[in-house]
Structures are given as C-alpha cells and as structure tokens.
Amino acid sequence: MQNPSLTPTPVTNGHAAQHPVRLSPQPGQAQQIPHASSQQTQSRKADHIRICLEEDVAFRETTTGLEHYRFEHCALPELTLDEIDLHTQFLGHTLKAPFLISSMTGGTEQAQRINHNLATIAQAYGLAMGVGSQRVALENPQLMDTFRVRDVAPDIFLLANLGAVQLNYGYGLAECQRLVEGLGANALILHLNPLQECIQPRGDRNFGGLLQKIEQLCQTLSVPVVIKEVGNGISSTVAQQLIQAGVKAIDVAGAGGTSWAKVEGARAQTMLQYRLAQTFADWGIPTSESILHIRQVAPEVPLIASGGLKTGLDAAKAIALGATIAGFARSLLLAADQSVEAVQAEVEVLLAELKTVLFCTGVARVQDLERAQVLHRF
C-alpha cells in the first residue's frame, strides 16, 4: 500500500496536480530535473501575464521602505520648472530621464504587443527598456520576434534577458550572444530568482557554481552584463561578489512590489507549492535597504532601483538613496496591455512627479539629487 504521506496533494484552488511531487533523491542518486519544453515555457509566460494583470500579487506586509523617507521641502527653489534636467548617464548611454521599463515579458502574441507598446514610449521619451526572459526564444527561435522592438525603438538602451540559472542547464556564451544579437541589445540581464524557482512547478534549482560561470560570461560577452533579482533584493555581500566577477550594473529588484512567490502560488499544482508560496510571500530585502547596503560597499557601480516603485516620487527617493536609475514594471504592464496611449499617460505622470520633486527641493539636475542630501528618514 502506498504511504499516503508520499502522495502528491492537489491544491484546492482549481489547479490540478499535473506533475507529481518528486521525493528528494537518496544519497548517491543524481537528481534529474527535466528541462521545460518551449510549449511549457510559453504557457508559463502566459500565466505570468494573466496573474500579474488580474490577481493580487503584491507583498502582504513587507514594503519597499521608501515610505520611511521624506524630502526636505524648499519654499524658495530659485529655479524655473523648465530648468529641471532629467538626463542621466547609464553604462555609457545618455537617457533623457532616469527610468527603466523593467524586464517583464515576451514569448506570446500578447507579450509581443505589450513589448511594442512599451518600446514605442521608451523611444519617444528616451528611456531604457528590458525584455522578459528570452529562454523561450532559445527553445523556439521563431518566438524571438515577440521580443524584438528595434523596429519601433531603434535608439533606446535595450537589455536582453536570461535566467542566470540557465548557465547550469546547457546555456553559455553562444546562447547569450545569440540573444543579444537577435534583440540588438546594448546589455544582457542575468536574473537571479532562487525563491521563485523553489516554488515554481518544475523549477530549475541548481544554483551551484553560478558565480564562476557569470564571471566567465562577463569576460567574453560582447556587451556588459547586468544582474537583477526578480523582487527579493540583492544583499551587499552578493553584490560585492558579482562586481568582483565583472558585472557592470546591478538591479536590486527589492521586496515590496510584486511577490513572485505569490505569482507562482497562483500557479501551484500541489498543496506543497501553494503552502511554500504563502510562507514566503513576504520574503526578501526591501528595495530601500538593498540600495543603501550595496551603495555602502560599492559607491561607484551603477544601480537600478526596482521592486515596488509606483510613482516619480518613489523614483526620486530611490535615486536620492544612491540609485542611478529607477525601474518600473507592473504599473506599466497594466498600461501596455491597454494601448500605447495608456503607457504614454503613465510615463507623463512619472516624469511630472520626478520634476516636481526636484523643483520643490531646489535641485536642478537629477544627477545631483543624492549629493544634495535633501532626503531624510523619519
């Protein structure tokens, strides 16, 4: 008779247990983790878009920490609003404003439309943009078109994207170079997502020896390598290791925004996966803490602040804490699923909010916001 404690338990939220729970291997027995097919990866990407658009995937209690900071108001700024300068240098490229449209999607027809809507506005406003993980385009090269945006955004700073863990699953320099060239990208993001992979059905969980492979890629890839988390933050210790390995910029992607534990929990196929998602829904380093801790040990490395930023005021706080640019994801995803005009309206608000912060603190250039020391913790 089968031991009932070893029987996979389906979740009760409507998701069937399509894949059985795999028991841990016995000592000396290799753990075989099947690589997902292109169709499975496409299905997962479609799920991610739907869940992020339709369900509550925000952290429950953990916040970005930005709410604990307040700018010192300047009643006499001695400026005109038109003098405010948002231009920012990032990895040798000039941005008209310190905003990154963060990596979100690709691999489906809906994702292709979303990426084109986002890229159109990135081009118009001189913003940087990243695409979602392109692993599916390696599995099925025909899907590369769902990521390509150079036809509408020939001049933007564009970042390709692959999960760093894929370096342990048969991908290397050749595949990364193919993604960069296929996109016409200026840099490659390698994203780190150990918590998400723990919870994700059929997740890739072999993170052993990755740092050395990241270092080798940094030495050989034709464009800079950027490391980002997906919403749980990067510690100063890990940041130091990555910088020493040759990583040129870090996206902290801290806790306080979208909880990818909750996203994967919404896709759970077993009670184990669902329970893990609930337990770790608030796991991570808040965005503000990640920025501060990394900046203390790495004062010069370009930092992207993402993870729960919703307004231009949030972006200003992150930049004042030491970030180089600020990344926005879910708010722009919601807009991009509607239209180009909706994305434009959202970006116009973000720009107006950031300019207002600078004007009302008497700081003429966004690149001077940190050294002006006008942000205080309360």
Contacts in CASP RR format, 6 or more apart in sequence:
PFRMAT RR
TARGET T0000
AUTHOR 0000-0000-0000
METHOD contacts of the structure
MODEL  1
MQNPSLTPTPVTNGHAAQHPVRLSPQPGQAQQIPHASSQQTQSRKADHIR
ICLEEDVAFRETTTGLEHYRFEHCALPELTLDEIDLHTQFLGHTLKAPFL
ISSMTGGTEQAQRINHNLATIAQAYGLAMGVGSQRVALENPQLMDTFRVR
DVAPDIFLLANLGAVQLNYGYGLAECQRLVEGLGANALILHLNPLQECIQ
PRGDRNFGGLLQKIEQLCQTLSVPVVIKEVGNGISSTVAQQLIQAGVKAI
DVAGAGGTSWAKVEGARAQTMLQYRLAQTFADWGIPTSESILHIRQVAPE
VPLIASGGLKTGLDAAKAIALGATIAGFARSLLLAADQSVEAVQAEVEVL
LAELKTVLFCTGVARVQDLERAQVLHRF
6 23 0 8 1.000
8 17 0 8 1.000
8 20 0 8 1.000
8 21 0 8 1.000
8 270 0 8 1.000
8 272 0 8 1.000
9 17 0 8 1.000
9 21 0 8 1.000
9 270 0 8 1.000
9 271 0 8 1.000
9 272 0 8 1.000
10 16 0 8 1.000
10 17 0 8 1.000
10 269 0 8 1.000
10 270 0 8 1.000
10 271 0 8 1.000
11 17 0 8 1.000
11 268 0 8 1.000
11 269 0 8 1.000
11 270 0 8 1.000
11 271 0 8 1.000
11 273 0 8 1.000
11 274 0 8 1.000
12 271 0 8 1.000
13 266 0 8 1.000
13 268 0 8 1.000
13 274 0 8 1.000
15 267 0 8 1.000
15 268 0 8 1.000
15 269 0 8 1.000
16 269 0 8 1.000
17 269 0 8 1.000
17 270 0 8 1.000
18 201 0 8 1.000
18 269 0 8 1.000
19 201 0 8 1.000
19 202 0 8 1.000
19 269 0 8 1.000
19 270 0 8 1.000
21 270 0 8 1.000
21 272 0 8 1.000
24 31 0 8 1.000
25 31 0 8 1.000
33 202 0 8 1.000
33 203 0 8 1.000
33 204 0 8 1.000
33 205 0 8 1.000
33 206 0 8 1.000
34 202 0 8 1.000
35 169 0 8 1.000
35 204 0 8 1.000
36 44 0 8 1.000
36 139 0 8 1.000
36 202 0 8 1.000
37 139 0 8 1.000
38 136 0 8 1.000
38 139 0 8 1.000
38 140 0 8 1.000
38 143 0 8 1.000
40 202 0 8 1.000
41 107 0 8 1.000
41 135 0 8 1.000
41 136 0 8 1.000
41 139 0 8 1.000
42 107 0 8 1.000
42 108 0 8 1.000
42 136 0 8 1.000
42 140 0 8 1.000
42 143 0 8 1.000
44 200 0 8 1.000
44 267 0 8 1.000
45 105 0 8 1.000
45 106 0 8 1.000
45 107 0 8 1.000
45 108 0 8 1.000
45 111 0 8 1.000
45 136 0 8 1.000
46 108 0 8 1.000
46 110 0 8 1.000
47 266 0 8 1.000
47 267 0 8 1.000
48 105 0 8 1.000
48 263 0 8 1.000
49 105 0 8 1.000
49 108 0 8 1.000
49 110 0 8 1.000
49 111 0 8 1.000
49 114 0 8 1.000
49 333 0 8 1.000
49 337 0 8 1.000
51 57 0 8 1.000
51 263 0 8 1.000
51 266 0 8 1.000
51 267 0 8 1.000
52 258 0 8 1.000
52 263 0 8 1.000
52 330 0 8 1.000
52 333 0 8 1.000
53 333 0 8 1.000
53 334 0 8 1.000
53 337 0 8 1.000
55 262 0 8 1.000
55 266 0 8 1.000
56 262 0 8 1.000
57 258 0 8 1.000
57 259 0 8 1.000
57 260 0 8 1.000
57 262 0 8 1.000
57 263 0 8 1.000
57 266 0 8 1.000
58 256 0 8 1.000
58 257 0 8 1.000
58 258 0 8 1.000
58 259 0 8 1.000
58 262 0 8 1.000
59 255 0 8 1.000
59 256 0 8 1.000
59 257 0 8 1.000
59 258 0 8 1.000
59 259 0 8 1.000
59 262 0 8 1.000
59 281 0 8 1.000
59 282 0 8 1.000
60 259 0 8 1.000
60 281 0 8 1.000
60 282 0 8 1.000
61 282 0 8 1.000
62 255 0 8 1.000
62 256 0 8 1.000
62 282 0 8 1.000
62 283 0 8 1.000
62 284 0 8 1.000
62 286 0 8 1.000
63 256 0 8 1.000
63 286 0 8 1.000
64 254 0 8 1.000
64 255 0 8 1.000
64 256 0 8 1.000
64 257 0 8 1.000
64 286 0 8 1.000
64 287 0 8 1.000
64 288 0 8 1.000
64 307 0 8 1.000
64 308 0 8 1.000
64 309 0 8 1.000
64 314 0 8 1.000
65 256 0 8 1.000
65 286 0 8 1.000
65 287 0 8 1.000
65 288 0 8 1.000
65 289 0 8 1.000
66 287 0 8 1.000
66 288 0 8 1.000
66 309 0 8 1.000
66 314 0 8 1.000
66 317 0 8 1.000
66 318 0 8 1.000
68 288 0 8 1.000
68 377 0 8 1.000
68 378 0 8 1.000
69 288 0 8 1.000
69 317 0 8 1.000
69 320 0 8 1.000
69 321 0 8 1.000
69 375 0 8 1.000
69 376 0 8 1.000
69 377 0 8 1.000
69 378 0 8 1.000
70 375 0 8 1.000
70 376 0 8 1.000
70 378 0 8 1.000
71 316 0 8 1.000
71 317 0 8 1.000
71 320 0 8 1.000
71 357 0 8 1.000
71 360 0 8 1.000
71 361 0 8 1.000
71 374 0 8 1.000
71 375 0 8 1.000
71 376 0 8 1.000
72 361 0 8 1.000
72 374 0 8 1.000
72 375 0 8 1.000
72 376 0 8 1.000
73 360 0 8 1.000
73 361 0 8 1.000
74 360 0 8 1.000
74 361 0 8 1.000
74 362 0 8 1.000
74 374 0 8 1.000
77 359 0 8 1.000
77 360 0 8 1.000
77 361 0 8 1.000
77 362 0 8 1.000
78 362 0 8 1.000
79 359 0 8 1.000
79 362 0 8 1.000
79 364 0 8 1.000
81 355 0 8 1.000
81 359 0 8 1.000
83 364 0 8 1.000
84 355 0 8 1.000
84 358 0 8 1.000
84 359 0 8 1.000
84 364 0 8 1.000
84 365 0 8 1.000
84 366 0 8 1.000
85 364 0 8 1.000
85 365 0 8 1.000
85 366 0 8 1.000
86 96 0 8 1.000
86 97 0 8 1.000
86 98 0 8 1.000
86 351 0 8 1.000
86 354 0 8 1.000
86 355 0 8 1.000
86 366 0 8 1.000
87 94 0 8 1.000
87 95 0 8 1.000
87 96 0 8 1.000
87 97 0 8 1.000
87 365 0 8 1.000
87 366 0 8 1.000
87 367 0 8 1.000
88 94 0 8 1.000
88 95 0 8 1.000
88 97 0 8 1.000
88 98 0 8 1.000
88 324 0 8 1.000
88 325 0 8 1.000
88 366 0 8 1.000
88 367 0 8 1.000
89 95 0 8 1.000
89 367 0 8 1.000
90 98 0 8 1.000
90 128 0 8 1.000
90 157 0 8 1.000
90 249 0 8 1.000
90 302 0 8 1.000
90 324 0 8 1.000
90 325 0 8 1.000
91 157 0 8 1.000
91 186 0 8 1.000
91 187 0 8 1.000
91 224 0 8 1.000
91 226 0 8 1.000
91 248 0 8 1.000
91 249 0 8 1.000
91 302 0 8 1.000
93 128 0 8 1.000
93 157 0 8 1.000
93 186 0 8 1.000
95 126 0 8 1.000
95 127 0 8 1.000
95 128 0 8 1.000
95 157 0 8 1.000
95 325 0 8 1.000
96 125 0 8 1.000
96 126 0 8 1.000
96 127 0 8 1.000
97 125 0 8 1.000
97 126 0 8 1.000
97 127 0 8 1.000
97 351 0 8 1.000
97 354 0 8 1.000
97 366 0 8 1.000
98 315 0 8 1.000
98 319 0 8 1.000
98 324 0 8 1.000
98 325 0 8 1.000
98 326 0 8 1.000
98 354 0 8 1.000
98 366 0 8 1.000
99 125 0 8 1.000
99 127 0 8 1.000
99 128 0 8 1.000
99 315 0 8 1.000
99 325 0 8 1.000
99 326 0 8 1.000
99 327 0 8 1.000
99 328 0 8 1.000
99 347 0 8 1.000
99 350 0 8 1.000
99 351 0 8 1.000
100 127 0 8 1.000
100 128 0 8 1.000
100 129 0 8 1.000
100 130 0 8 1.000
100 251 0 8 1.000
100 304 0 8 1.000
100 306 0 8 1.000
100 325 0 8 1.000
100 326 0 8 1.000
100 327 0 8 1.000
100 328 0 8 1.000
101 118 0 8 1.000
101 119 0 8 1.000
101 121 0 8 1.000
101 122 0 8 1.000
101 127 0 8 1.000
101 128 0 8 1.000
101 129 0 8 1.000
101 130 0 8 1.000
101 327 0 8 1.000
101 328 0 8 1.000
101 329 0 8 1.000
101 332 0 8 1.000
102 130 0 8 1.000
102 251 0 8 1.000
102 253 0 8 1.000
102 306 0 8 1.000
102 327 0 8 1.000
102 328 0 8 1.000
102 329 0 8 1.000
102 332 0 8 1.000
103 130 0 8 1.000
103 131 0 8 1.000
103 132 0 8 1.000
103 133 0 8 1.000
103 159 0 8 1.000
103 161 0 8 1.000
103 189 0 8 1.000
103 191 0 8 1.000
103 228 0 8 1.000
103 329 0 8 1.000
104 114 0 8 1.000
104 118 0 8 1.000
104 130 0 8 1.000
104 131 0 8 1.000
104 132 0 8 1.000
104 329 0 8 1.000
104 332 0 8 1.000
104 333 0 8 1.000
105 111 0 8 1.000
105 114 0 8 1.000
105 115 0 8 1.000
105 131 0 8 1.000
105 132 0 8 1.000
105 333 0 8 1.000
106 112 0 8 1.000
106 114 0 8 1.000
106 115 0 8 1.000
106 131 0 8 1.000
106 132 0 8 1.000
106 134 0 8 1.000
106 136 0 8 1.000
106 143 0 8 1.000
106 146 0 8 1.000
106 147 0 8 1.000
107 136 0 8 1.000
107 137 0 8 1.000
107 143 0 8 1.000
107 146 0 8 1.000
107 147 0 8 1.000
108 146 0 8 1.000
109 146 0 8 1.000
110 337 0 8 1.000
111 146 0 8 1.000
112 145 0 8 1.000
112 146 0 8 1.000
112 147 0 8 1.000
113 336 0 8 1.000
114 333 0 8 1.000
114 336 0 8 1.000
114 337 0 8 1.000
115 131 0 8 1.000
115 146 0 8 1.000
115 147 0 8 1.000
115 149 0 8 1.000
115 336 0 8 1.000
116 149 0 8 1.000
116 152 0 8 1.000
117 335 0 8 1.000
117 336 0 8 1.000
117 339 0 8 1.000
117 340 0 8 1.000
117 342 0 8 1.000
117 343 0 8 1.000
118 129 0 8 1.000
118 149 0 8 1.000
118 332 0 8 1.000
118 336 0 8 1.000
118 343 0 8 1.000
119 129 0 8 1.000
119 149 0 8 1.000
119 152 0 8 1.000
119 153 0 8 1.000
119 156 0 8 1.000
119 158 0 8 1.000
120 152 0 8 1.000
120 153 0 8 1.000
120 340 0 8 1.000
120 343 0 8 1.000
121 127 0 8 1.000
121 340 0 8 1.000
121 343 0 8 1.000
121 344 0 8 1.000
121 347 0 8 1.000
122 128 0 8 1.000
122 129 0 8 1.000
122 153 0 8 1.000
122 156 0 8 1.000
123 152 0 8 1.000
123 153 0 8 1.000
123 154 0 8 1.000
123 155 0 8 1.000
123 156 0 8 1.000
124 344 0 8 1.000
125 347 0 8 1.000
125 351 0 8 1.000
126 155 0 8 1.000
126 156 0 8 1.000
127 156 0 8 1.000
127 347 0 8 1.000
128 156 0 8 1.000
128 157 0 8 1.000
128 158 0 8 1.000
128 159 0 8 1.000
128 325 0 8 1.000
129 149 0 8 1.000
129 153 0 8 1.000
129 156 0 8 1.000
129 157 0 8 1.000
129 158 0 8 1.000
129 159 0 8 1.000
130 158 0 8 1.000
130 159 0 8 1.000
130 160 0 8 1.000
130 161 0 8 1.000
130 189 0 8 1.000
131 147 0 8 1.000
131 149 0 8 1.000
131 158 0 8 1.000
131 159 0 8 1.000
131 160 0 8 1.000
131 161 0 8 1.000
131 183 0 8 1.000
132 147 0 8 1.000
132 161 0 8 1.000
133 161 0 8 1.000
133 162 0 8 1.000
133 163 0 8 1.000
133 191 0 8 1.000
134 144 0 8 1.000
134 147 0 8 1.000
134 160 0 8 1.000
134 161 0 8 1.000
134 162 0 8 1.000
134 179 0 8 1.000
134 183 0 8 1.000
135 162 0 8 1.000
135 163 0 8 1.000
135 166 0 8 1.000
135 171 0 8 1.000
136 143 0 8 1.000
137 143 0 8 1.000
137 144 0 8 1.000
137 146 0 8 1.000
137 147 0 8 1.000
137 179 0 8 1.000
138 162 0 8 1.000
138 171 0 8 1.000
138 175 0 8 1.000
138 178 0 8 1.000
138 179 0 8 1.000
144 182 0 8 1.000
144 183 0 8 1.000
147 183 0 8 1.000
148 182 0 8 1.000
148 183 0 8 1.000
149 156 0 8 1.000
149 158 0 8 1.000
149 183 0 8 1.000
150 158 0 8 1.000
150 183 0 8 1.000
150 184 0 8 1.000
157 186 0 8 1.000
157 187 0 8 1.000
158 183 0 8 1.000
158 184 0 8 1.000
158 185 0 8 1.000
158 186 0 8 1.000
158 187 0 8 1.000
159 185 0 8 1.000
159 186 0 8 1.000
159 187 0 8 1.000
159 188 0 8 1.000
159 189 0 8 1.000
159 226 0 8 1.000
160 176 0 8 1.000
160 179 0 8 1.000
160 180 0 8 1.000
160 182 0 8 1.000
160 183 0 8 1.000
160 184 0 8 1.000
160 185 0 8 1.000
160 187 0 8 1.000
160 188 0 8 1.000
160 189 0 8 1.000
161 179 0 8 1.000
161 188 0 8 1.000
161 189 0 8 1.000
161 190 0 8 1.000
161 191 0 8 1.000
162 171 0 8 1.000
162 175 0 8 1.000
162 176 0 8 1.000
162 179 0 8 1.000
162 188 0 8 1.000
162 189 0 8 1.000
162 190 0 8 1.000
162 191 0 8 1.000
163 190 0 8 1.000
163 191 0 8 1.000
163 192 0 8 1.000
163 193 0 8 1.000
164 190 0 8 1.000
164 191 0 8 1.000
164 192 0 8 1.000
164 210 0 8 1.000
164 214 0 8 1.000
164 227 0 8 1.000
165 192 0 8 1.000
165 193 0 8 1.000
165 194 0 8 1.000
165 197 0 8 1.000
165 204 0 8 1.000
165 205 0 8 1.000
165 206 0 8 1.000
165 207 0 8 1.000
165 210 0 8 1.000
166 175 0 8 1.000
166 204 0 8 1.000
167 190 0 8 1.000
167 210 0 8 1.000
167 213 0 8 1.000
167 214 0 8 1.000
167 217 0 8 1.000
168 204 0 8 1.000
168 206 0 8 1.000
168 207 0 8 1.000
168 208 0 8 1.000
168 209 0 8 1.000
168 210 0 8 1.000
168 213 0 8 1.000
169 204 0 8 1.000
169 206 0 8 1.000
172 213 0 8 1.000
172 217 0 8 1.000
173 216 0 8 1.000
173 217 0 8 1.000
173 220 0 8 1.000
173 221 0 8 1.000
176 188 0 8 1.000
176 217 0 8 1.000
176 221 0 8 1.000
177 221 0 8 1.000
177 222 0 8 1.000
179 185 0 8 1.000
179 188 0 8 1.000
180 188 0 8 1.000
180 221 0 8 1.000
180 222 0 8 1.000
180 223 0 8 1.000
185 223 0 8 1.000
186 223 0 8 1.000
186 224 0 8 1.000
187 223 0 8 1.000
187 224 0 8 1.000
187 225 0 8 1.000
187 226 0 8 1.000
187 248 0 8 1.000
187 249 0 8 1.000
188 221 0 8 1.000
188 223 0 8 1.000
188 224 0 8 1.000
188 225 0 8 1.000
188 226 0 8 1.000
189 226 0 8 1.000
189 227 0 8 1.000
189 228 0 8 1.000
189 251 0 8 1.000
190 214 0 8 1.000
190 217 0 8 1.000
190 225 0 8 1.000
190 226 0 8 1.000
190 227 0 8 1.000
190 228 0 8 1.000
191 227 0 8 1.000
191 228 0 8 1.000
191 229 0 8 1.000
191 230 0 8 1.000
192 227 0 8 1.000
192 228 0 8 1.000
192 229 0 8 1.000
192 230 0 8 1.000
192 234 0 8 1.000
193 229 0 8 1.000
193 230 0 8 1.000
193 232 0 8 1.000
193 260 0 8 1.000
194 205 0 8 1.000
194 207 0 8 1.000
195 232 0 8 1.000
195 260 0 8 1.000
195 261 0 8 1.000
195 280 0 8 1.000
195 283 0 8 1.000
195 284 0 8 1.000
196 230 0 8 1.000
196 260 0 8 1.000
196 261 0 8 1.000
196 263 0 8 1.000
196 264 0 8 1.000
197 203 0 8 1.000
197 204 0 8 1.000
197 205 0 8 1.000
197 207 0 8 1.000
198 205 0 8 1.000
198 276 0 8 1.000
198 280 0 8 1.000
199 260 0 8 1.000
199 261 0 8 1.000
199 264 0 8 1.000
199 265 0 8 1.000
199 268 0 8 1.000
199 273 0 8 1.000
199 276 0 8 1.000
199 277 0 8 1.000
199 280 0 8 1.000
200 264 0 8 1.000
200 267 0 8 1.000
200 273 0 8 1.000
201 264 0 8 1.000
201 267 0 8 1.000
201 268 0 8 1.000
201 269 0 8 1.000
201 273 0 8 1.000
211 241 0 8 1.000
211 242 0 8 1.000
211 245 0 8 1.000
214 225 0 8 1.000
214 227 0 8 1.000
214 242 0 8 1.000
214 245 0 8 1.000
214 247 0 8 1.000
215 245 0 8 1.000
215 246 0 8 1.000
217 225 0 8 1.000
218 225 0 8 1.000
218 245 0 8 1.000
218 246 0 8 1.000
218 247 0 8 1.000
218 248 0 8 1.000
219 246 0 8 1.000
224 248 0 8 1.000
224 249 0 8 1.000
225 246 0 8 1.000
225 247 0 8 1.000
225 248 0 8 1.000
226 247 0 8 1.000
226 248 0 8 1.000
226 249 0 8 1.000
226 250 0 8 1.000
226 251 0 8 1.000
226 304 0 8 1.000
227 234 0 8 1.000
227 242 0 8 1.000
227 247 0 8 1.000
227 249 0 8 1.000
227 250 0 8 1.000
227 251 0 8 1.000
228 234 0 8 1.000
228 250 0 8 1.000
228 251 0 8 1.000
228 252 0 8 1.000
228 253 0 8 1.000
228 304 0 8 1.000
228 306 0 8 1.000
229 251 0 8 1.000
229 252 0 8 1.000
229 253 0 8 1.000
229 254 0 8 1.000
230 253 0 8 1.000
230 260 0 8 1.000
231 253 0 8 1.000
231 254 0 8 1.000
231 255 0 8 1.000
231 256 0 8 1.000
231 257 0 8 1.000
231 258 0 8 1.000
231 259 0 8 1.000
231 260 0 8 1.000
231 284 0 8 1.000
231 306 0 8 1.000
231 307 0 8 1.000
232 253 0 8 1.000
232 254 0 8 1.000
232 255 0 8 1.000
232 260 0 8 1.000
232 283 0 8 1.000
232 284 0 8 1.000
232 285 0 8 1.000
233 252 0 8 1.000
233 253 0 8 1.000
233 254 0 8 1.000
233 255 0 8 1.000
233 284 0 8 1.000
233 285 0 8 1.000
233 287 0 8 1.000
233 290 0 8 1.000
234 242 0 8 1.000
234 250 0 8 1.000
234 252 0 8 1.000
234 253 0 8 1.000
234 254 0 8 1.000
234 285 0 8 1.000
234 290 0 8 1.000
234 294 0 8 1.000
235 285 0 8 1.000
235 290 0 8 1.000
235 293 0 8 1.000
235 294 0 8 1.000
236 293 0 8 1.000
236 294 0 8 1.000
236 296 0 8 1.000
236 297 0 8 1.000
236 298 0 8 1.000
239 250 0 8 1.000
239 293 0 8 1.000
239 294 0 8 1.000
239 297 0 8 1.000
239 298 0 8 1.000
239 301 0 8 1.000
240 297 0 8 1.000
240 298 0 8 1.000
242 250 0 8 1.000
243 250 0 8 1.000
243 298 0 8 1.000
243 301 0 8 1.000
248 301 0 8 1.000
248 302 0 8 1.000
249 301 0 8 1.000
249 302 0 8 1.000
249 303 0 8 1.000
249 304 0 8 1.000
249 324 0 8 1.000
250 294 0 8 1.000
250 298 0 8 1.000
250 301 0 8 1.000
250 302 0 8 1.000
250 303 0 8 1.000
250 304 0 8 1.000
251 303 0 8 1.000
251 304 0 8 1.000
251 305 0 8 1.000
251 306 0 8 1.000
251 327 0 8 1.000
252 285 0 8 1.000
252 287 0 8 1.000
252 290 0 8 1.000
252 291 0 8 1.000
252 294 0 8 1.000
252 303 0 8 1.000
252 304 0 8 1.000
252 305 0 8 1.000
252 306 0 8 1.000
252 307 0 8 1.000
252 323 0 8 1.000
253 287 0 8 1.000
253 304 0 8 1.000
253 306 0 8 1.000
253 307 0 8 1.000
254 284 0 8 1.000
254 285 0 8 1.000
254 286 0 8 1.000
254 287 0 8 1.000
254 290 0 8 1.000
254 306 0 8 1.000
254 307 0 8 1.000
254 308 0 8 1.000
255 282 0 8 1.000
255 283 0 8 1.000
255 284 0 8 1.000
255 285 0 8 1.000
255 286 0 8 1.000
255 287 0 8 1.000
255 307 0 8 1.000
256 286 0 8 1.000
256 287 0 8 1.000
256 307 0 8 1.000
256 308 0 8 1.000
257 287 0 8 1.000
257 307 0 8 1.000
257 308 0 8 1.000
257 330 0 8 1.000
258 307 0 8 1.000
258 308 0 8 1.000
258 329 0 8 1.000
258 330 0 8 1.000
259 281 0 8 1.000
259 282 0 8 1.000
261 276 0 8 1.000
261 277 0 8 1.000
261 280 0 8 1.000
261 281 0 8 1.000
261 283 0 8 1.000
262 277 0 8 1.000
262 281 0 8 1.000
264 273 0 8 1.000
264 277 0 8 1.000
265 273 0 8 1.000
265 274 0 8 1.000
265 276 0 8 1.000
265 277 0 8 1.000
265 278 0 8 1.000
266 277 0 8 1.000
268 274 0 8 1.000
268 277 0 8 1.000
285 293 0 8 1.000
287 305 0 8 1.000
287 306 0 8 1.000
287 307 0 8 1.000
287 308 0 8 1.000
287 309 0 8 1.000
287 318 0 8 1.000
288 317 0 8 1.000
288 318 0 8 1.000
288 321 0 8 1.000
291 303 0 8 1.000
291 305 0 8 1.000
291 318 0 8 1.000
291 321 0 8 1.000
291 322 0 8 1.000
291 323 0 8 1.000
292 321 0 8 1.000
292 322 0 8 1.000
294 301 0 8 1.000
294 303 0 8 1.000
295 303 0 8 1.000
295 321 0 8 1.000
295 322 0 8 1.000
302 324 0 8 1.000
302 325 0 8 1.000
303 322 0 8 1.000
303 323 0 8 1.000
303 324 0 8 1.000
304 323 0 8 1.000
304 324 0 8 1.000
304 325 0 8 1.000
304 326 0 8 1.000
304 327 0 8 1.000
305 315 0 8 1.000
305 318 0 8 1.000
305 319 0 8 1.000
305 321 0 8 1.000
305 322 0 8 1.000
305 323 0 8 1.000
305 325 0 8 1.000
305 326 0 8 1.000
305 327 0 8 1.000
306 326 0 8 1.000
306 327 0 8 1.000
306 328 0 8 1.000
306 329 0 8 1.000
307 327 0 8 1.000
307 329 0 8 1.000
308 314 0 8 1.000
308 330 0 8 1.000
309 315 0 8 1.000
309 318 0 8 1.000
309 326 0 8 1.000
309 327 0 8 1.000
309 328 0 8 1.000
310 328 0 8 1.000
310 331 0 8 1.000
311 349 0 8 1.000
311 350 0 8 1.000
311 353 0 8 1.000
312 326 0 8 1.000
312 349 0 8 1.000
312 350 0 8 1.000
312 351 0 8 1.000
312 353 0 8 1.000
312 354 0 8 1.000
312 357 0 8 1.000
313 353 0 8 1.000
313 354 0 8 1.000
313 357 0 8 1.000
314 326 0 8 1.000
315 326 0 8 1.000
315 327 0 8 1.000
315 328 0 8 1.000
315 350 0 8 1.000
315 353 0 8 1.000
315 354 0 8 1.000
316 353 0 8 1.000
316 354 0 8 1.000
316 357 0 8 1.000
316 358 0 8 1.000
316 366 0 8 1.000
316 369 0 8 1.000
317 375 0 8 1.000
318 326 0 8 1.000
319 325 0 8 1.000
319 326 0 8 1.000
319 366 0 8 1.000
319 369 0 8 1.000
319 370 0 8 1.000
320 369 0 8 1.000
320 370 0 8 1.000
320 372 0 8 1.000
320 374 0 8 1.000
320 375 0 8 1.000
321 370 0 8 1.000
321 375 0 8 1.000
322 370 0 8 1.000
328 350 0 8 1.000
331 346 0 8 1.000
332 343 0 8 1.000
332 346 0 8 1.000
332 347 0 8 1.000
335 342 0 8 1.000
335 343 0 8 1.000
335 345 0 8 1.000
335 346 0 8 1.000
336 342 0 8 1.000
336 343 0 8 1.000
354 366 0 8 1.000
358 364 0 8 1.000
358 365 0 8 1.000
358 366 0 8 1.000
358 369 0 8 1.000
361 369 0 8 1.000
361 372 0 8 1.000
361 374 0 8 1.000
362 372 0 8 1.000
362 374 0 8 1.000
363 369 0 8 1.000
363 372 0 8 1.000
363 374 0 8 1.000
369 375 0 8 1.000
END
